[in-house]
């Protein structure tokens, strides 16, 4: 299968490219810059590059229409303009889906487990129509293309970890070093799932090959983790104290990450595992936290 991938030069995207190539698929990678192009070309000389970014609607349509399937991983990482980034994602997603209409080709949208909070969420749970972020609304709209002749699916990602990570976990490590202690909010009882990046990449391949139109799949590989357990593991790794902070101090301590750190999002992947025979085997988040990579990590965000 010839697969068009956005976000191919990113932390998760590079592993998805590796996984698809190993399974015998061809890859066409969207690259917004010389740096991004060099990253994907370093993976393999077999990767074809299509230059452009997520605002280049014509390029996105070209990549989607000339491929046998699409994996949409790209997202502009500017949290100071989050809703603007969501709008870019919305327009990019609809542009690619429109050219796939009536083809029965696979299209994977990437979403998250955040905002599916407050109870153990399963794959058949839908987004809250009152959710203010355009990201959730885009997922709902995208899945609706199953009725327009696209084998559209979504992969909902939890906290993704592994070597090469430059996101949530390295940012928390950086904050912990700066503040001198590892923090959690109130009782720290809010829960979240996690997955090793290699296991997430395998799931993308399985969804591409076997995913059913209109279905959501959960990349929740590990048991439900509490924020307190997470903070204690980082404190132990960096040999610093662990403390609870009150709700009024969250944004001052965590910055923009405070928006996400307090969500309660216990998530099940039972349907995903059974339907696709997904069997995650990567190391756990707690094992990763104790590696030199994370102890010495910094983030580009």
Helices and strands as residue ranges (DSSP letters): E 2-6, H 11-22, E 26-31, H 34-43, E 48-51, H 57-65, E 69-72, G 79-81, H 82-100, E 106-112, H 134-143, G 144-148, E 151-157, E 159-161, H 168-179, E 181-185, E 191-192, E 194-196, H 197-210, E 216-218, E 225-226, H 227-238, E 241-245, G 247-249, H 250-254, G 255-257, H 258-261, H 270-276, H 285-289, H 292-295
